[in-house]
Structure formats: C-alpha cells, structure tokens
Amino acid sequence: MAASARLAAALLLAVASALATLFAVHLFHPSASIVEPDGRRRLTEAASPHPPQDIEHVLSLATRPPEDAFTEDDAPFRVLFIVTTLAEYDKGMRGTKNGADRLKDHVLPLLVDGISSMVQRGWSVDVYLICGFESLADSRKQMIQNALPPGVGLEVWTDAIPFYYAKKWNGDLKKPDQSIELASHGLARQHRFVVRDKLLLYDFFAAFEDDMRIMADHVVNFLEMSAEIERVRRMAEQSPDGKVLVEKAAKDKRTSRGKSMDKASVGNDVVQDPMTAEEVGRLWPAFVRTEVLDNRGGEIHQLLGGDKPLDNYSWKDHVPASMEYEAMEGTIDPNVCCDVPPRRARTPPNPQKDDLLLWETDISAMGVRHYPGGIGWAAALTVEDRADVGSYWSGEGHNFGDPNMKRPRRIDSLLAQQAGWMATRSQILYFHEHACPGGFLPPFDGKDWVNDSLQTRNGAVEFWSGGYQLFGKCRYNRILSLNPRRFSRQLIYHASNNKQKTKAKDKFKRFSQFLGQLYTVKERALRSLEG
C-alpha cells in the first residue's frame, strides 16, 4: 500500500475508532463514563475505594482439578492472553537473523507452550494477537489457530501502530508544519484498548511482549501471592489500630532508627515494622526476566571466558552470596520458566539452576523485609521514593563503600522491566479507578496525560508493556519472595535469549547467586535488630 493511501486509510480508521470508542464508553456499562470530582473515570456503578475482593474466588477457579472445571456450577477460569508483536519476520537487529520467520519459529512455539499449560489445567483461554505489521495472511492466521490447543479462541489486530504528532516537552508541535507519523512506541499501549473492550468477559488478563514464555505456574503463583497480600490487608483493616504485625517477630533492640535520605516516608532500615492496610495494598508480586546461558555455539561464551564475569558478579565484595540457603530452603527450579523442548534455535534445552541469568538489576537496588502473614520474607525491587512502603536496603550501614551513595530509585539499568503484566478483572478496575492517576484503561486524556498519552514523556514502550506505569505512577511496590519455590515462579523467560550476547558482560549474574545475595541482606537485617 502506498504511504499516502495508507495514511488516508489510517485517518479514516482513526475517525471510526474515535466514534467507536465514544459509543463504547457509553455501551460498556451504564455508568462507564461517570467522571469523579478528581477527574477520574470509573467503569462500575459503585467504585469501591478498597483493593479487589475477588482474588480468593479467582484463585479457587485457577487451582481446582481440571476434571472439575466443567462440572461445577461455576464457569471455568476464563483467561485472555494478549501478545504484542512488532515484526512478523526478524530484521537482523539485536542478535537476530535478517528474514528469519519470527512468528512461526519463535513467537508461536512460546505461545503454544504457555497456552497448553493453561488448557491442561482446565482453563478456558483465548488469545489476542496485536501486530505492528500491516497484514497477516489467512494462511498464517490459520497456522496459528491450528497450533493452538482445541477450543482456544484467536483474534488478530494487524496494522495496530497508532499515529501521532510528535511534540515538544511543553506540548507544542515540534515545528509549525509538523506532519502526522507512526508512533511505534505506541504499539505497546494498544493492549489497553483490548482489555477495556473485553473486561467483562474474562476473569484474568495477561499482556506480554512476544518473546516472553508465560506458563500456568506463573499465573497460579501470582494469584497465590496476591491472595496472601489481600488476606494481610484485611487483617490490618480489621485490627483496632489499623495495622498488622509480623507474628513471632524477632526482638528489636534498636534505640534509634534511620531517616529517609530522599522523599520516602521511611528510612532504609525497615525490617519487620507494622503495616497499615494502605501500605499492604500497595504490594505487588513481581516478575523479572531471565535468560538461559547458551553455550552451544562451539565458541567460548563471553560470560565464561577470560575474567569470568559470572564468578565476579556485581558487588560481590560488599554483598557476597550466602549459598547456604540452597541446603536449608531449596534451590531455584529452572524448569518452571525455561524447560523448553529440544531443537529450538534460540533456547537451549535442559537448563540447570546456575544457567539462569539476570541482567536488569543488581543487589545495590534491592531491599528485603519480613512482611506480615503468609507473605513472609521477600525482596523489594526499586520503587519511587514517595511510593516506598519500606524495606531494609542492601546498602544500609555501608553504602557499598561510598558514603555519598543513595538508594537507587529511577535508574533505568536497575528497574528490572518485566515485559508485561497480569491481573484479575477487579485488580484492573482498581488500577483504573483508584491506583493510577489518569486511569489504566482508555480514554487516556486529561491533565495526567498532558492531553496526549502517545507523547513519550508519558511513557515509552516499557511504561505500557513493561509494567512501569504500575510501579511508577500507580505507586505499587514489587516484591520477590525469598522462598526459592515462589522465587522460581517469578522468573519469566526472555526466550529471544539474545541479551547475553548483546549487552555488556559485567551486567550479568546468576539468579542463584543473586538470591544468595538477598539472603545475605536478610541476615544483615536480622543482625541489625540487635542494636
């Protein structure tokens, strides 16, 4: 299609889409367009100020035996799995081979892995594929449908990259005759329109980039952790002083406490402090991307040769790994995320626990805390200072040898983007109506979006698809369980497996060592209570 013709068609589609959205806002729910005094739109008649209440029910649907899925009074667990893919064929960038069939040989096998694991549990799953390329041949769509398990629905949205006017930081056009152009970063936003359109049809939504391997175990673990968080939140809400305590907490003999060094309301020495319902409600089960060490090429891998960077991991001298946890608590299970079938080009089979690689954060950005109830000991990933509910920072007491070092907050290399998100319907409603300024679902307008959500100042790809909106504007605190079983189910496979060959080698460390470092910080946190 000629560029001018495509632009004209896109403008017509934009007008049609705007009209459809206008009608959809009114038809979606009788009160869908109600605007609160603070400018927030809500989708339900009674917008509860409390976090979601359906977690236990959804968890029960997800965990009941497969043979009961269609025999009980309740409908099966309904899941919509959304995948966003930019290219049908690889373009030779980021370690890929130009012209390789990305959709058939990479995206589809990962999708089948995940969906099959869900269907085997008796879940009712549909797939929604959002494509950045202009069209998908009927034969290619049929190829996808044939590969998916029977009964799995498939919808495809092609040519999904939106158009926009690039603007300056102050909202003015970059030049007087600024022309409309493709907002390639905006492709990552489009799944939100799908979620809004389908919100009442499913119990659970997962939206991820196309090279992430998301399995049923990830979903169940997420729901289990969400349920624990909700139980603890209710305990705090129902307690006389509005707080919940850690049971059998160690005696705290400290006579003084640390002060915040930024805009956080707490210091960096929080180990087992009581929590309010509001603080507990801001906890969120995290995911972190991993790759599997691939040494199949015959050449010496950059992470294994020379100075052996994996043996000299980040901050080893300041926070050595306490590997005793493996004998006491168990080891990381690499099969949850990464046990792919053999003979796949990018993903080596039979991964071992020490093959799982981390590159998107390090121990300097982490804290640990003993949370109340069934949450237990968990690591806290980096979060904006004003949103921090508190943890014991890994640099507390020594600052990694630099007295001027402050706790990392918004440092891109330490944020640990997770390439997607998952949530129940009621969790999404809570995001949209309460937690997230400007809302989580469209329309994205008003002052919180500077009247144009496609401007990169509102967020690039990772803001939309990497979950950064939740962990930034929405002020959620991501946690990673220190229980190796749960920890294993919070690692998701970046199955392109190319970062280990394209990123600087000093960024990488083994997840087993990283968890060992977290156990070292836990030990230091407990010792700090001795005063």
C-alpha positions in Angstrom: 0.0 0.0 0.0 1.4 3.5 -0.9 2.3 5.7 2.0 -0.3 8.3 1.1 -3.0 5.8 0.7 -2.1 4.1 4.0 -2.1 7.5 5.7 -5.6 8.3 4.3 -6.9 4.9 5.4 -5.4 5.4 8.8 -7.1 8.8 9.2 -10.4 7.2 8.3 -9.8 4.4 10.7 -8.8 6.9 13.4 -12.1 8.8 13.0 -14.0 5.5 13.0 -12.1 4.3 16.1 -12.8 7.6 17.9 -16.5 7.3 17.2 -16.5 3.6 18.2 -14.7 4.5 21.4 -17.2 7.2 22.1 -20.1 4.8 21.8 -18.2 2.0 23.6 -17.7 4.3 26.6 -21.4 4.6 26.9 -22.3 1.0 26.0 -19.7 -0.7 28.0 -21.6 -0.2 31.3 -24.4 2.0 32.3 -22.1 4.2 34.4 -18.9 3.7 32.4 -18.4 7.3 31.6 -19.1 8.7 35.1 -16.4 11.2 36.0 -15.5 11.7 39.6 -14.7 15.2 41.1 -11.0 14.5 40.9 -11.3 13.8 37.1 -11.1 10.0 37.3 -13.4 7.9 35.2 -14.9 4.8 36.7 -16.3 1.8 34.9 -18.6 0.5 37.7 -21.6 1.8 39.4 -20.1 1.5 42.9 -16.4 2.4 42.7 -15.0 0.8 45.9 -12.1 2.6 47.5 -10.8 -0.8 48.6 -8.5 -3.1 46.7 -10.1 -6.0 44.8 -12.2 -8.6 46.6 -12.3 -11.4 44.1 -8.8 -12.9 44.5 -9.8 -15.9 46.6 -12.6 -16.8 44.1 -10.3 -16.5 41.1 -7.6 -18.5 42.8 -10.1 -21.2 43.6 -11.1 -21.3 39.9 -7.5 -21.5 38.8 -6.4 -24.2 41.2 -9.4 -26.7 41.1 -8.7 -30.0 39.4 -9.1 -30.0 35.6 -11.8 -32.6 35.8 -14.0 -30.3 37.9 -13.6 -27.3 35.5 -16.8 -28.0 33.5 -18.8 -30.0 36.1 -19.2 -27.5 38.9 -21.7 -24.7 39.0 -19.1 -22.1 38.3 -17.9 -21.5 34.8 -14.2 -22.4 34.0 -11.4 -20.0 34.8 -11.6 -17.6 31.8 -8.2 -16.1 30.7 -7.4 -13.7 27.9 -3.8 -13.9 26.9 -2.6 -10.8 24.9 0.6 -10.8 22.9 2.0 -7.8 21.2 4.4 -8.4 18.3 6.2 -5.7 16.2 7.5 -7.8 13.3 6.4 -10.9 11.5 10.0 -11.5 10.3 13.2 -10.6 12.1 15.2 -7.7 10.8 18.7 -8.7 11.8 18.8 -6.4 14.8 19.7 -7.3 18.4 21.4 -10.5 17.5 18.6 -11.8 15.2 19.0 -13.2 11.7 17.5 -11.0 9.0 14.5 -12.6 7.3 14.0 -15.3 9.9 10.4 -16.3 10.4 9.9 -14.8 13.9 6.2 -15.5 14.1 6.4 -19.2 13.1 9.7 -20.3 14.7 9.8 -18.1 17.8 6.6 -16.4 18.8 4.2 -19.3 18.1 6.1 -22.0 20.0 6.3 -19.9 23.1 2.6 -19.1 22.8 1.7 -22.7 22.4 3.9 -23.7 25.4 2.1 -21.2 27.7 -1.5 -21.7 26.4 -1.1 -25.5 26.5 0.0 -25.4 30.2 -3.2 -23.4 31.0 -5.6 -25.5 29.0 -4.2 -28.7 30.7 -5.5 -27.2 34.0 -9.0 -26.9 32.6 -8.8 -23.2 32.0 -10.8 -21.5 29.2 -8.2 -19.5 27.3 -8.4 -17.1 24.3 -5.5 -15.4 22.5 -5.5 -11.9 21.2 -2.5 -11.1 18.9 -1.7 -7.4 18.4 0.6 -6.9 15.3 2.7 -3.9 14.3 2.9 -5.2 10.7 0.2 -4.2 8.1 -1.4 -7.6 7.4 -1.4 -11.2 8.3 -2.2 -13.7 5.5 -5.2 -16.0 6.1 -2.9 -19.0 5.8 -0.6 -17.6 8.6 -3.6 -16.9 10.9 -4.8 -20.5 10.2 -1.3 -21.7 11.1 -1.6 -20.1 14.5 -5.1 -21.4 15.1 -4.0 -24.9 14.1 -1.1 -24.9 16.5 -3.1 -23.7 19.5 -5.0 -26.3 21.6 -8.6 -27.1 20.5 -11.1 -24.7 21.9 -8.7 -21.7 22.2 -10.1 -18.6 20.5 -7.9 -16.3 18.4 -8.4 -12.7 17.4 -5.8 -10.7 15.5 -5.4 -6.9 15.2 -3.0 -6.0 12.4 -1.6 -2.6 11.5 -2.0 -1.6 15.1 0.7 1.1 15.4 -1.1 4.4 16.1 -0.4 7.7 14.5 0.5 10.9 16.4 2.0 14.3 16.2 5.4 14.4 17.9 5.5 17.3 20.3 8.0 19.2 22.5 8.1 18.8 26.2 5.8 21.8 26.6 3.1 20.2 24.4 3.8 22.4 21.3 4.3 20.8 17.9 8.0 20.3 17.1 7.6 22.5 14.1 4.7 24.5 12.6 4.2 22.2 9.7 4.5 19.0 11.8 3.1 16.0 9.9 1.4 13.0 11.4 3.7 10.0 11.9 3.7 6.5 13.2 4.1 6.2 17.0 6.0 2.9 17.0 6.4 3.1 20.8 2.6 3.4 21.0 2.1 -0.2 19.8 2.8 -1.2 23.4 -0.2 0.8 24.5 -2.8 -0.8 22.3 -3.4 -3.8 24.5 -5.2 -1.5 26.9 -8.0 -0.9 24.4 -8.4 -4.7 24.1 -8.6 -5.1 27.9 -11.2 -2.4 28.2 -13.3 -4.0 25.4 -13.1 -7.5 26.9 -13.0 -6.6 30.6 -16.4 -8.2 31.5 -15.7 -11.3 29.5 -12.8 -12.8 31.4 -11.6 -13.4 35.0 -8.0 -12.8 34.3 -5.8 -10.9 31.8 -2.1 -11.4 30.8 -0.5 -9.0 28.4 3.1 -9.6 27.4 5.7 -8.9 24.7 6.0 -11.6 22.1 9.2 -13.3 23.3 8.1 -14.0 26.8 7.3 -17.5 27.9 4.4 -17.3 30.4 3.3 -20.5 31.9 0.3 -21.5 34.1 2.6 -21.8 37.1 3.4 -18.1 36.8 -0.4 -17.3 36.9 -1.1 -19.6 39.9 1.8 -18.2 41.9 0.8 -14.7 41.1 -2.7 -15.4 42.3 -1.4 -17.2 45.5 0.8 -14.2 46.4 -2.0 -11.7 45.6 -4.3 -13.7 47.9 -1.8 -13.6 50.7 -1.4 -9.9 50.2 -5.2 -9.4 50.3 -5.5 -11.5 53.5 -2.9 -9.4 55.2 -4.5 -6.2 54.0 -7.9 -7.3 55.5 -6.2 -8.2 58.8 -4.8 -4.6 59.0 -8.1 -3.1 58.1 -9.9 -5.1 60.8 -7.4 -4.5 63.6 -8.1 -1.9 66.3 -5.2 0.3 65.4 -5.4 -0.3 61.6 -2.1 -2.1 61.5 -0.9 -5.7 61.1 2.1 -7.1 62.9 4.6 -9.8 61.9 3.9 -12.9 64.0 6.8 -14.2 66.1 8.9 -11.3 65.1 12.5 -11.1 66.3 13.0 -8.7 69.2 14.0 -5.2 68.0 16.7 -3.8 70.4 17.5 -0.7 68.3 17.3 2.5 70.2 17.3 4.7 67.1 16.1 4.4 63.5 17.4 5.6 60.2 15.9 8.7 58.5 14.9 9.0 54.9 17.6 10.4 52.6 15.1 11.3 49.9 11.3 11.8 49.6 10.4 8.4 51.1 8.4 8.5 54.3 10.6 5.8 55.9 14.3 5.1 56.3 16.2 2.3 54.7 16.3 0.1 57.9 12.7 -1.3 57.9 12.8 -5.0 58.8 9.6 -6.0 60.4 7.6 -2.9 61.1 3.8 -3.0 61.4 2.0 -2.1 58.2 -1.3 -0.3 57.5 -3.9 -1.7 55.1 -3.0 1.0 52.6 0.7 0.0 52.7 -0.1 -3.7 52.3 -2.4 -2.9 49.5 0.5 -1.4 47.5 2.4 -4.6 47.5 2.6 -6.4 44.1 4.0 -9.8 43.1 6.9 -9.0 40.7 8.3 -10.8 37.7 11.9 -10.5 36.5 13.1 -11.5 33.1 15.7 -14.2 32.8 17.7 -15.9 30.0 19.3 -19.3 29.9 23.1 -19.4 29.4 23.6 -20.7 25.8 27.0 -22.2 25.2 26.0 -24.3 22.2 27.9 -22.4 19.5 31.3 -24.0 20.0 32.9 -20.7 20.8 33.8 -19.6 24.3 30.8 -17.7 25.7 31.6 -14.1 26.7 30.3 -14.8 30.2 32.5 -17.9 30.7 35.9 -17.0 29.3 38.6 -14.6 30.3 37.8 -12.8 33.5 34.8 -15.0 34.2 32.3 -12.2 34.9 29.7 -14.7 36.3 32.1 -15.6 39.1 32.8 -11.9 39.8 29.2 -10.7 40.0 28.0 -7.2 40.9 29.0 -6.1 44.4 30.4 -9.5 45.3 32.9 -8.0 47.8 30.3 -5.9 49.5 27.4 -8.4 49.5 28.7 -11.9 49.0 26.1 -14.6 48.3 25.1 -16.8 51.2 24.5 -20.0 49.3 23.6 -22.0 52.4 20.0 -21.2 51.6 20.1 -23.9 49.0 20.6 -26.6 51.6 18.1 -25.0 54.1 15.3 -23.7 51.8 15.8 -25.4 48.5 17.2 -24.4 45.1 15.8 -22.4 42.2 13.8 -24.6 39.8 14.8 -23.7 36.2 12.1 -25.9 34.7 9.3 -23.6 35.7 10.3 -20.8 33.4 12.7 -22.3 30.9 12.3 -26.0 30.3 11.7 -25.7 26.6 11.5 -28.7 24.1 14.8 -29.5 22.3 15.8 -28.4 18.8 14.7 -24.8 19.2 17.2 -22.4 17.7 17.3 -19.8 20.5 16.6 -21.7 23.6 18.9 -24.4 24.9 17.1 -27.5 26.5 17.6 -28.9 29.9 18.6 -25.7 31.8 20.3 -26.0 35.2 19.7 -23.7 38.2 23.0 -21.9 37.6 22.2 -21.3 33.9 19.5 -18.7 34.7 20.9 -15.2 34.1 19.9 -11.8 35.4 21.0 -8.5 33.8 18.3 -5.9 34.5 19.1 -5.1 38.2 21.6 -5.9 40.9 21.8 -6.2 44.6 22.5 -2.5 45.1 18.9 -1.7 44.1 17.3 -4.2 46.4 15.9 -4.4 49.9 14.4 -7.2 52.0 11.7 -7.2 54.6 9.8 -9.7 56.8 6.2 -8.9 55.7 3.2 -9.9 57.9 1.1 -13.1 57.5 1.8 -15.5 54.7 3.8 -13.0 52.6 6.8 -13.7 54.8 10.4 -12.7 53.8 10.6 -11.0 50.4 12.8 -8.8 48.4 11.7 -5.3 47.5 12.6 -4.0 44.0 13.4 -0.4 43.3 10.5 2.0 43.6 10.0 5.7 43.5 10.9 7.2 46.9 7.5 8.7 47.6 5.8 5.3 47.0 8.2 3.3 49.1 6.5 1.4 52.0 9.8 0.4 53.4 12.4 -2.3 53.5 16.0 -3.0 54.6 18.2 -1.7 51.9 21.2 -3.8 50.8 23.5 -0.7 51.3 22.3 0.1 54.8 25.2 0.7 57.1 27.9 0.6 54.4 26.6 2.2 51.2 28.8 -0.1 49.1 31.9 1.7 50.2 30.6 5.1 49.1 29.4 7.4 51.9 27.6 9.6 49.4 25.7 6.7 47.7 22.0 6.9 48.0 19.4 4.2 47.5 18.8 3.8 43.7 15.4 4.8 42.6 14.7 5.6 38.9 17.9 4.2 37.3 17.0 2.5 34.1 19.6 -0.2 34.3 18.2 -1.3 37.7 14.5 -1.1 37.2 14.0 -4.8 36.1 11.3 -4.4 33.5 9.1 -7.5 33.2 7.9 -7.1 29.6 4.2 -7.3 30.6 1.8 -7.7 33.4 -1.1 -9.9 34.6 -4.1 -9.1 36.8 -7.7 -10.1 37.6 -10.6 -8.1 36.4 -11.2 -6.4 39.8 -7.5 -5.6 40.1 -7.6 -3.9 36.7 -10.7 -2.0 37.9 -8.9 -0.9 41.0 -5.9 0.3 38.9 -8.2 2.3 36.7 -10.5 3.8 39.3 -8.1 4.4 42.2 -4.5 3.5 42.0 -3.4 5.0 38.7 -3.6 8.8 38.0 -5.3 9.3 34.7 -6.5 5.7 34.7 -5.2 2.4 33.5 -7.6 2.0 30.6 -8.6 4.4 27.8 -9.5 7.1 27.1 -6.1 8.4 28.0 -6.8 12.1 28.2 -6.8 15.0 30.7 -4.0 16.6 32.7 -2.5 13.3 33.9 -1.6 12.5 30.3 -0.9 16.1 29.3 -3.8 15.6 26.9 -1.8 13.2 24.7 -0.8 9.8 26.0 1.3 9.0 23.0 3.9 11.6 23.8 7.0 9.8 25.1 7.1 12.0 28.2 4.1 9.9 29.3 6.0 6.7 28.9 7.8 4.7 26.2 7.4 1.1 25.4 8.3 -0.1 28.9 5.8 2.2 30.5 3.0 0.4 28.8 4.2 -3.2 28.2 6.8 -3.4 30.9 4.5 -2.6 33.7 6.3 0.6 34.6 3.1 2.5 34.9 2.1 0.2 37.8 5.4 0.6 39.5 5.8 4.3 38.9 2.6 6.4 38.6 0.4 3.8 40.3 2.9 3.5 43.2 2.9 -0.3 43.6 5.9 -1.9 45.4 7.1 -5.0 43.7 8.2 -7.9 45.8 10.1 -11.2 45.1 9.6 -14.0 47.6 12.7 -15.3 49.2 11.2 -18.8 49.2 13.0 -20.5 46.3 9.9 -22.2 45.1 8.0 -19.0 44.7 11.0 -17.1 43.5 11.3 -19.6 40.7 7.8 -18.8 39.6 8.6 -15.1 39.5 11.2 -15.6 36.8 10.0 -15.4 33.2 12.0 -16.5 30.2 13.1 -13.8 27.7 13.2 -16.5 25.1 14.9 -14.4 22.4 17.9 -15.3 24.6 19.9 -12.6 22.9 20.8 -10.1 25.8 23.7 -12.3 26.9 25.4 -11.7 23.6 24.5 -8.1 23.0 24.7 -6.5 26.5 27.9 -5.7 28.4 29.1 -8.8 30.2 29.5 -7.0 33.6 25.7 -6.7 33.8 25.1 -10.4 34.2 25.0 -12.6 37.2 23.4 -15.9 38.0 20.0 -15.8 39.6 21.1 -18.4 42.1 23.9 -16.1 43.3 21.5 -13.1 43.3 19.1 -15.0 45.6 22.2 -15.8 47.8 23.0 -12.1 48.0 19.4 -11.4 49.1 19.8 -14.0 51.8 23.0 -12.2 52.9 21.0 -8.9 53.2 18.3 -10.8 55.2 21.0 -12.0 57.6 22.2 -8.4 58.0 18.7 -7.1 58.5 18.2 -9.6 61.4 21.5 -8.7 62.9 20.6 -5.0 62.8 17.8 -5.7 65.2 20.4 -6.5 67.9 21.1 -2.8 68.1 
